[in-house]
Amino acid sequence: MRCIIQRVNRASIVINGKSGGQIGKGLLVLCAFSDGDDEKTVDYCVEKIANLRIFEDENGKLNLSVLDVKGNVMVVSNFTLYADTRKGRRPSFDKSARPEISKPLYDLTVKKFSDIFENLATGEFGAYMQISFENDGPVTLIVEKENE
């Protein structure tokens, strides 16, 4: 599982041309899955993201989590995070899990985040989406759990 985490002041999503959810201060989480990912993988990444200390405390240190600042989270599936661009000019997505594997994992990821965060916004698996956001910092990180 691979996630790109962006600290944001706000984010909103349009799904297939229709307004979707929006969040205020918090995290935009783009996530992708590979073969071999499972519930343990999801648990690791969700726990890691929820507790990453990437918000500033009163001294300006990155010392607070999105939970500590009572922030929001937006979770969006994005299989292109596993793109391999080493050969040629067209990315290969062979390392991305097939939809029949990744959709249940995405649904599980959303459930796990919703168990933690009251105001959770999500994308729609496999849909065309447009995401607008205001980066804060910018703080952008990769959280990844390799298959074991």
DADA-V206247 format. One record per run of one state. SS is the DSSP state (helix for helix, strand for strand, loop for the rest). FROM is the first residue (numbers start at 1). TO is the last residue. If there is no record, write none. Layout:
ss:SS from:FROM to:TO
ss:SS from:FROM to:TO
This chain:
ss:loop from:1 to:1
ss:strand from:2 to:15
ss:loop from:16 to:17
ss:strand from:18 to:23
ss:loop from:24 to:25
ss:strand from:26 to:32
ss:loop from:33 to:38
ss:helix from:39 to:51
ss:loop from:52 to:54
ss:strand from:55 to:56
ss:loop from:57 to:61
ss:strand from:62 to:64
ss:loop from:65 to:71
ss:strand from:72 to:77
ss:loop from:78 to:78
ss:helix from:79 to:82
ss:loop from:83 to:83
ss:strand from:84 to:84
ss:loop from:85 to:91
ss:strand from:92 to:92
ss:loop from:93 to:98
ss:helix from:99 to:116
ss:loop from:117 to:119
ss:strand from:120 to:122
ss:loop from:123 to:128
ss:strand from:129 to:144
ss:loop from:145 to:148
